């Protein structure tokens, strides 16, 4: 074969070789774009890291459903493992979560973590709301007919055994999952549900309420202090009166209700009705409600991180 012929063959082969990588590069770029879309979708729906999401997609050939299921299983295992390792670490921070169902039912829960930074994380706040919803569902399943007044208190052990309304798993599993995601020790501390008859009202107040911008947090309020106050009186005035009484309970921390006949005993007064009313110290709480034809029947106050004496669970 002549040199000229050889050069013609080499040139033809080069054209073929150059054309093939171009096609391969084009298809690769399309595949990468598709993979990136799936990766972003999986990351947004699960909240797991990009690295973990990519591992899951690679493992299941870009099947998002199987990848998501596998991620949850792995996170649960890692969460329980991490929860065991972090078990001894103090959980002095956290949030009080408040959930209202109309004017006749309310739930407060306390969930603790190690730092205020994690307490402000949406994932942690979702856990707090999940605990409140589980408490509400527990009460609704337990009580066939509404009573005139119900006050149900749950401690840490009983709260951890309640079932999540989202997937039916125990709340203890939800805590482990959150620990795996956020890397801090967490603990379910307590919950209370209050339900009243239609002629009563539950006033509520959350101090320093955090903004609940994420749609998943709708209907819940979060803060470091919260209170519920059960009132009876004229329906039109009760919401504002209940809110102001809740504000007083948070600020003055009464330990008992007392009665209208109680005489105030100064700054150390711990009976609610005998305390000077926080928004108007010229009168007592008892005088304030009596002037408005309102009766205070009960109250509950939660302060995040406070020591709690064991109470009877119902």
C-alpha positions as a Markdown table, in Angstrom:
| # | Residue | x | y | z |
|---|---|---|---|---|
| 1 | Unk | 0.0 | 0.0 | 0.0 |
| 2 | Unk | 1.3 | 3.4 | -0.9 |
| 3 | Unk | 2.0 | 6.1 | 1.7 |
| 4 | Unk | -0.8 | 8.1 | 0.2 |
| 5 | Unk | -3.3 | 5.3 | 0.8 |
| 6 | Unk | -2.1 | 4.8 | 4.3 |
| 7 | Unk | -2.6 | 8.5 | 5.1 |
| 8 | Unk | -6.2 | 8.3 | 3.7 |
| 9 | Unk | -7.0 | 5.3 | 6.0 |
| 10 | Unk | -5.5 | 7.0 | 9.1 |
| 11 | Unk | -7.4 | 10.2 | 8.3 |
| 12 | Unk | -10.7 | 8.2 | 8.0 |
| 13 | Unk | -10.0 | 6.4 | 11.3 |
| 14 | Unk | -9.3 | 9.7 | 13.1 |
| 15 | Unk | -12.6 | 11.2 | 11.9 |
| 16 | Unk | -14.4 | 8.2 | 13.3 |
| 17 | Unk | -12.6 | 8.4 | 16.6 |
| 18 | Unk | -13.2 | 12.1 | 17.0 |
| 19 | Unk | -16.9 | 11.7 | 16.2 |
| 20 | Unk | -17.5 | 9.1 | 18.8 |
| 21 | Unk | -16.3 | 11.0 | 21.9 |
| 22 | Unk | -18.5 | 13.9 | 20.8 |
| 23 | Unk | -21.6 | 11.8 | 20.8 |
| 24 | Unk | -20.5 | 10.1 | 24.0 |
| 25 | Unk | -19.9 | 13.5 | 25.7 |
| 26 | Unk | -23.4 | 14.7 | 24.6 |
| 27 | Unk | -25.2 | 11.7 | 26.0 |
| 28 | Unk | -23.1 | 11.9 | 29.2 |
| 29 | Unk | -24.0 | 15.5 | 29.7 |
| 30 | Unk | -27.7 | 14.6 | 29.3 |
| 31 | Unk | -27.4 | 11.8 | 31.8 |
| 32 | Unk | -25.5 | 14.1 | 34.2 |
| 33 | Unk | -28.3 | 16.7 | 33.9 |
| 34 | Unk | -31.0 | 14.0 | 34.6 |
| 35 | Unk | -29.0 | 12.6 | 37.5 |
| 36 | Unk | -28.6 | 16.1 | 39.0 |
| 37 | Unk | -32.4 | 16.7 | 38.8 |
| 38 | Unk | -33.1 | 13.5 | 40.6 |
| 39 | Unk | -30.4 | 14.3 | 43.2 |
| 40 | Unk | -32.0 | 17.7 | 43.9 |
| 41 | Unk | -35.4 | 16.2 | 44.1 |
| 42 | Unk | -34.3 | 13.5 | 46.5 |
| 43 | Unk | -32.4 | 15.9 | 48.6 |
| 44 | Unk | -35.4 | 18.2 | 48.9 |
| 45 | Unk | -37.9 | 15.5 | 49.7 |
| 46 | Unk | -35.7 | 13.8 | 52.4 |
| 47 | Unk | -33.4 | 16.4 | 53.8 |
| 48 | Unk | -30.4 | 14.0 | 53.7 |
| 49 | Unk | -27.0 | 15.2 | 52.4 |
| 50 | Unk | -26.2 | 15.3 | 48.7 |
| 51 | Unk | -23.5 | 12.6 | 49.3 |
| 52 | Unk | -26.0 | 10.2 | 50.9 |
| 53 | Unk | -28.6 | 10.9 | 48.2 |
| 54 | Unk | -26.1 | 10.3 | 45.4 |
| 55 | Unk | -25.1 | 7.0 | 47.0 |
| 56 | Unk | -28.7 | 5.9 | 47.2 |
| 57 | Unk | -29.5 | 6.9 | 43.6 |
| 58 | Unk | -26.4 | 5.0 | 42.4 |
| 59 | Unk | -27.3 | 2.0 | 44.4 |
| 60 | Unk | -30.8 | 1.8 | 42.9 |
| 61 | Unk | -30.1 | 3.0 | 39.4 |
| 62 | Unk | -31.8 | 6.3 | 39.9 |
| 63 | Unk | -35.0 | 4.8 | 41.2 |
| 64 | Unk | -36.1 | 7.7 | 43.5 |
| 65 | Unk | -38.7 | 5.7 | 45.5 |
| 66 | Unk | -36.3 | 2.9 | 46.3 |
| 67 | Unk | -33.5 | 5.3 | 47.1 |
| 68 | Unk | -35.7 | 7.3 | 49.5 |
| 69 | Unk | -36.9 | 4.1 | 51.3 |
| 70 | Unk | -33.3 | 2.9 | 51.7 |
| 71 | Unk | -32.2 | 6.4 | 53.0 |
| 72 | Unk | -34.9 | 6.3 | 55.7 |
| 73 | Unk | -33.8 | 2.8 | 56.7 |
| 74 | Unk | -30.2 | 3.7 | 56.9 |
| 75 | Unk | -31.0 | 7.0 | 58.8 |
| 76 | Unk | -33.0 | 5.0 | 61.3 |
| 77 | Unk | -30.2 | 2.6 | 61.9 |
| 78 | Unk | -27.6 | 5.4 | 62.1 |
| 79 | Unk | -30.0 | 7.5 | 64.3 |
| 80 | Unk | -30.4 | 4.7 | 66.9 |
| 81 | Unk | -26.6 | 4.1 | 66.8 |
| 82 | Unk | -25.9 | 7.8 | 67.3 |
| 83 | Unk | -28.6 | 8.1 | 69.9 |
| 84 | Unk | -26.9 | 5.4 | 72.0 |
| 85 | Unk | -23.6 | 7.2 | 71.7 |
| 86 | Unk | -25.1 | 10.6 | 72.7 |
| 87 | Unk | -27.4 | 9.2 | 75.4 |
| 88 | Unk | -25.4 | 10.7 | 78.3 |
| 89 | Unk | -25.1 | 14.2 | 76.9 |
| 90 | Unk | -27.2 | 16.9 | 78.6 |
| 91 | Unk | -30.3 | 18.3 | 76.8 |
| 92 | Unk | -30.9 | 21.6 | 78.5 |
| 93 | Unk | -32.2 | 23.4 | 75.4 |
| 94 | Unk | -35.2 | 22.7 | 73.2 |
| 95 | Unk | -38.7 | 24.0 | 72.6 |
| 96 | Unk | -42.2 | 24.1 | 74.0 |
| 97 | Unk | -44.7 | 23.3 | 71.2 |
| 98 | Unk | -48.3 | 24.5 | 71.3 |
| 99 | Unk | -51.1 | 23.1 | 69.2 |
| 100 | Unk | -54.7 | 24.4 | 69.3 |
| 101 | Unk | -57.7 | 22.6 | 67.9 |
| 102 | Unk | -60.4 | 25.4 | 67.9 |
| 103 | Unk | -61.1 | 26.9 | 71.3 |
| 104 | Unk | -61.9 | 23.7 | 73.2 |
| 105 | Unk | -58.7 | 21.6 | 72.8 |
| 106 | Unk | -55.0 | 22.4 | 73.2 |
| 107 | Unk | -51.8 | 20.4 | 73.5 |
| 108 | Unk | -48.4 | 21.5 | 74.9 |
| 109 | Unk | -45.3 | 19.4 | 74.6 |
| 110 | Unk | -41.7 | 19.8 | 75.6 |
| 111 | Unk | -38.8 | 18.3 | 73.5 |
| 112 | Unk | -35.2 | 18.9 | 74.5 |
| 113 | Unk | -31.9 | 19.1 | 72.6 |
| 114 | Unk | -28.4 | 20.2 | 73.4 |
| 115 | Unk | -28.2 | 23.6 | 71.8 |
| 116 | Unk | -30.4 | 26.5 | 70.8 |
| 117 | Unk | -29.0 | 26.3 | 67.3 |
| 118 | Unk | -30.6 | 22.9 | 66.8 |
| 119 | Unk | -33.8 | 24.0 | 68.5 |
| 120 | Unk | -34.2 | 26.6 | 65.7 |
| 121 | Unk | -33.8 | 24.0 | 63.0 |
| 122 | Unk | -37.0 | 23.1 | 61.0 |
| 123 | Unk | -36.3 | 19.4 | 61.4 |
| 124 | Unk | -36.3 | 19.7 | 65.2 |
| 125 | Unk | -39.5 | 21.8 | 65.1 |
| 126 | Unk | -41.1 | 19.2 | 62.9 |
| 127 | Unk | -40.3 | 16.6 | 65.6 |
| 128 | Unk | -41.9 | 18.9 | 68.3 |
| 129 | Unk | -45.1 | 19.2 | 66.2 |
| 130 | Unk | -45.1 | 15.5 | 65.5 |
| 131 | Unk | -45.1 | 14.9 | 69.3 |
| 132 | Unk | -48.0 | 17.3 | 69.7 |
| 133 | Unk | -50.0 | 15.7 | 67.0 |
| 134 | Unk | -49.4 | 12.2 | 68.5 |
| 135 | Unk | -50.6 | 13.4 | 71.9 |
| 136 | Unk | -53.7 | 14.8 | 70.3 |
| 137 | Unk | -54.4 | 11.6 | 68.4 |
| 138 | Unk | -53.8 | 9.5 | 71.5 |
| 139 | Unk | -56.4 | 11.5 | 73.4 |
| 140 | Unk | -58.9 | 11.3 | 70.6 |
| 141 | Unk | -58.5 | 7.5 | 70.2 |
| 142 | Unk | -58.7 | 7.0 | 74.0 |
| 143 | Unk | -61.8 | 9.1 | 74.7 |
| 144 | Unk | -65.0 | 7.9 | 73.0 |
| 145 | Unk | -67.2 | 10.7 | 74.2 |
| 146 | Unk | -66.1 | 14.3 | 75.2 |
| 147 | Unk | -66.1 | 15.1 | 78.9 |
| 148 | Unk | -66.8 | 18.5 | 80.4 |
| 149 | Unk | -63.1 | 18.9 | 81.3 |
| 150 | Unk | -60.1 | 16.7 | 80.5 |
| 151 | Unk | -56.5 | 17.3 | 81.5 |
| 152 | Unk | -54.2 | 14.5 | 80.4 |
| 153 | Unk | -50.5 | 14.6 | 81.4 |
| 154 | Unk | -47.9 | 12.4 | 79.8 |
| 155 | Unk | -44.4 | 11.8 | 81.0 |
| 156 | Unk | -41.3 | 11.0 | 78.9 |
| 157 | Unk | -41.8 | 7.3 | 78.8 |
| 158 | Unk | -45.4 | 7.3 | 77.9 |
| 159 | Unk | -44.8 | 10.1 | 75.3 |
| 160 | Unk | -42.1 | 8.1 | 73.6 |
| 161 | Unk | -44.4 | 5.2 | 73.1 |
| 162 | Unk | -47.1 | 7.2 | 71.2 |
| 163 | Unk | -47.4 | 6.6 | 67.5 |
| 164 | Unk | -46.5 | 9.1 | 64.9 |
| 165 | Unk | -49.5 | 10.3 | 62.8 |
| 166 | Unk | -47.3 | 10.5 | 59.7 |
| 167 | Unk | -46.2 | 6.9 | 59.5 |
| 168 | Unk | -47.4 | 5.0 | 62.6 |
| 169 | Unk | -43.9 | 4.5 | 64.0 |
| 170 | Unk | -43.2 | 5.1 | 67.8 |
| 171 | Unk | -42.1 | 8.7 | 68.6 |
| 172 | Unk | -38.9 | 7.2 | 70.0 |
| 173 | Unk | -38.1 | 6.2 | 66.4 |
| 174 | Unk | -38.8 | 9.7 | 65.2 |
| 175 | Unk | -36.4 | 11.1 | 67.9 |
| 176 | Unk | -33.7 | 8.6 | 66.7 |
| 177 | Unk | -34.2 | 9.8 | 63.1 |
| 178 | Unk | -33.8 | 13.4 | 64.1 |
| 179 | Unk | -30.7 | 12.6 | 66.1 |
| 180 | Unk | -29.2 | 10.9 | 63.1 |
| 181 | Unk | -30.0 | 14.0 | 60.9 |
| 182 | Unk | -29.0 | 16.8 | 63.3 |
| 183 | Unk | -26.2 | 15.1 | 65.4 |
| 184 | Unk | -27.4 | 16.1 | 68.8 |
| 185 | Unk | -28.9 | 14.2 | 71.7 |
| 186 | Unk | -32.6 | 14.8 | 72.1 |
| 187 | Unk | -35.3 | 13.8 | 74.5 |
| 188 | Unk | -39.1 | 13.8 | 74.7 |
| 189 | Unk | -39.8 | 15.3 | 78.1 |
| 190 | Unk | -43.6 | 15.8 | 78.7 |
| 191 | Unk | -46.9 | 16.7 | 77.2 |
| 192 | Unk | -50.3 | 17.8 | 78.4 |
| 193 | Unk | -53.7 | 17.9 | 76.6 |
| 194 | Unk | -56.5 | 20.0 | 77.8 |
| 195 | Unk | -60.1 | 19.7 | 76.5 |
| 196 | Unk | -63.1 | 21.7 | 77.6 |
| 197 | Unk | -66.8 | 21.9 | 77.0 |
| 198 | Unk | -68.2 | 24.5 | 74.5 |
| 199 | Unk | -69.1 | 27.0 | 77.2 |
| 200 | Unk | -65.5 | 27.3 | 78.2 |
| 201 | Unk | -62.4 | 28.7 | 76.5 |
| 202 | Unk | -58.7 | 27.8 | 76.6 |
| 203 | Unk | -56.5 | 30.9 | 76.6 |
| 204 | Unk | -53.0 | 30.4 | 75.4 |
| 205 | Unk | -49.7 | 32.3 | 75.2 |
| 206 | Unk | -46.2 | 31.5 | 73.9 |
| 207 | Unk | -43.4 | 33.7 | 74.9 |
| 208 | Unk | -40.7 | 34.5 | 72.4 |
| 209 | Unk | -42.6 | 32.6 | 69.7 |
| 210 | Unk | -40.3 | 31.5 | 66.8 |
| 211 | Unk | -41.5 | 32.3 | 63.2 |
| 212 | Unk | -42.9 | 29.1 | 61.7 |
| 213 | Unk | -42.2 | 29.9 | 58.1 |
| 214 | Unk | -42.0 | 26.3 | 56.8 |
| 215 | Unk | -45.5 | 25.1 | 55.6 |
| 216 | Unk | -45.0 | 21.8 | 57.5 |
| 217 | Unk | -45.1 | 23.7 | 60.8 |
| 218 | Unk | -48.5 | 25.4 | 60.1 |
| 219 | Unk | -50.9 | 25.4 | 63.1 |
| 220 | Unk | -48.1 | 25.1 | 65.7 |
| 221 | Unk | -46.3 | 27.7 | 67.8 |
| 222 | Unk | -42.9 | 27.3 | 69.4 |
| 223 | Unk | -41.1 | 29.0 | 72.2 |
| 224 | Unk | -39.2 | 28.7 | 75.5 |
| 225 | Unk | -42.3 | 29.4 | 77.7 |
| 226 | Unk | -46.0 | 28.7 | 77.1 |
| 227 | Unk | -49.2 | 28.6 | 79.1 |
| 228 | Unk | -52.8 | 27.4 | 78.9 |
| 229 | Unk | -55.6 | 28.9 | 81.0 |
| 230 | Unk | -59.1 | 27.5 | 81.2 |
| 231 | Unk | -61.7 | 30.2 | 81.5 |
| 232 | Unk | -65.5 | 30.4 | 81.7 |
| 233 | Unk | -67.5 | 33.5 | 80.9 |
| 234 | Unk | -68.9 | 35.6 | 78.0 |
| 235 | Unk | -67.7 | 34.1 | 74.8 |
| 236 | Unk | -67.0 | 37.4 | 73.1 |
| 237 | Unk | -64.4 | 38.6 | 75.6 |
| 238 | Unk | -62.8 | 35.3 | 76.4 |
| 239 | Unk | -60.1 | 35.1 | 73.7 |
| 240 | Unk | -58.4 | 38.4 | 74.7 |
| 241 | Unk | -58.8 | 37.8 | 78.4 |
| 242 | Unk | -57.4 | 34.2 | 78.0 |
| 243 | Unk | -54.4 | 35.5 | 76.1 |
| 244 | Unk | -53.6 | 38.1 | 78.8 |
| 245 | Unk | -54.0 | 35.6 | 81.6 |
| 246 | Unk | -51.7 | 33.2 | 79.7 |
| 247 | Unk | -49.2 | 36.1 | 79.5 |
| 248 | Unk | -49.4 | 36.6 | 83.2 |
| 249 | Unk | -49.0 | 32.9 | 84.0 |
| 250 | Unk | -45.8 | 32.7 | 81.8 |
| 251 | Unk | -44.4 | 35.9 | 83.4 |
| 252 | Unk | -45.3 | 35.3 | 87.1 |
| 253 | Unk | -45.1 | 31.5 | 87.3 |
| 254 | Unk | -47.9 | 30.8 | 89.8 |
| 255 | Unk | -47.9 | 27.3 | 91.4 |
| 256 | Unk | -51.6 | 27.0 | 92.3 |
| 257 | Unk | -54.9 | 28.6 | 91.4 |
| 258 | Unk | -56.1 | 29.8 | 94.8 |
| 259 | Unk | -59.5 | 31.4 | 95.3 |
| 260 | Unk | -61.1 | 34.9 | 95.1 |
| 261 | Unk | -61.0 | 35.1 | 98.9 |
| 262 | Unk | -57.3 | 34.8 | 99.1 |
| 263 | Unk | -55.4 | 37.9 | 100.4 |
| 264 | Unk | -52.3 | 38.9 | 98.5 |
| 265 | Unk | -49.0 | 38.3 | 100.4 |
| 266 | Unk | -46.6 | 40.4 | 98.3 |
| 267 | Unk | -44.0 | 39.7 | 95.7 |
| 268 | Unk | -43.6 | 36.1 | 96.8 |
| 269 | Unk | -47.3 | 35.3 | 96.2 |
| 270 | Unk | -47.7 | 32.0 | 94.2 |
| 271 | Unk | -51.5 | 31.6 | 94.1 |
| 272 | Unk | -52.7 | 32.9 | 90.7 |
| 273 | Unk | -55.8 | 34.7 | 91.7 |
| 274 | Unk | -54.0 | 36.5 | 94.5 |
| 275 | Unk | -51.1 | 37.7 | 92.4 |
| 276 | Unk | -50.8 | 41.3 | 91.1 |
| 277 | Unk | -52.0 | 41.2 | 87.5 |
| 278 | Unk | -48.9 | 41.5 | 85.3 |
| 279 | Unk | -50.5 | 43.9 | 82.7 |
| 280 | Unk | -52.1 | 46.0 | 85.4 |
| 281 | Unk | -50.4 | 45.6 | 88.9 |
| 282 | Unk | -53.0 | 47.9 | 90.5 |
| 283 | Unk | -55.3 | 45.0 | 90.8 |
| 284 | Unk | -55.0 | 41.2 | 91.4 |
| 285 | Unk | -55.8 | 38.6 | 88.9 |
| 286 | Unk | -58.9 | 37.7 | 90.9 |
| 287 | Unk | -60.1 | 41.3 | 90.7 |
| 288 | Unk | -59.4 | 41.5 | 87.0 |
| 289 | Unk | -61.4 | 38.4 | 86.1 |
| 290 | Unk | -64.2 | 39.1 | 88.6 |
| 291 | Unk | -64.8 | 42.6 | 87.1 |
| 292 | Unk | -65.3 | 40.9 | 83.7 |
| 293 | Unk | -67.5 | 38.1 | 84.8 |
| 294 | Unk | -64.9 | 35.5 | 84.1 |
| 295 | Unk | -63.9 | 32.4 | 86.1 |
| 296 | Unk | -60.5 | 30.8 | 85.9 |
| 297 | Unk | -60.9 | 27.1 | 86.3 |
| 298 | Unk | -57.3 | 25.8 | 85.8 |
| 299 | Unk | -54.0 | 26.6 | 84.1 |
| 300 | Unk | -50.8 | 24.8 | 82.9 |
| 301 | Unk | -47.4 | 26.4 | 82.5 |
| 302 | Unk | -44.4 | 24.9 | 80.7 |
| 303 | Unk | -40.9 | 26.3 | 80.9 |
| 304 | Unk | -38.3 | 24.7 | 78.7 |
| 305 | Unk | -35.5 | 23.0 | 80.7 |
| 306 | Unk | -37.2 | 23.4 | 84.1 |
| 307 | Unk | -37.1 | 20.5 | 86.7 |
| 308 | Unk | -40.4 | 18.7 | 86.7 |
| 309 | Unk | -41.8 | 16.7 | 89.6 |
| 310 | Unk | -43.4 | 13.4 | 88.7 |
| 311 | Unk | -47.1 | 13.9 | 88.1 |
| 312 | Unk | -49.9 | 11.4 | 87.7 |
| 313 | Unk | -50.3 | 10.4 | 84.1 |
| 314 | Unk | -53.7 | 9.9 | 82.7 |
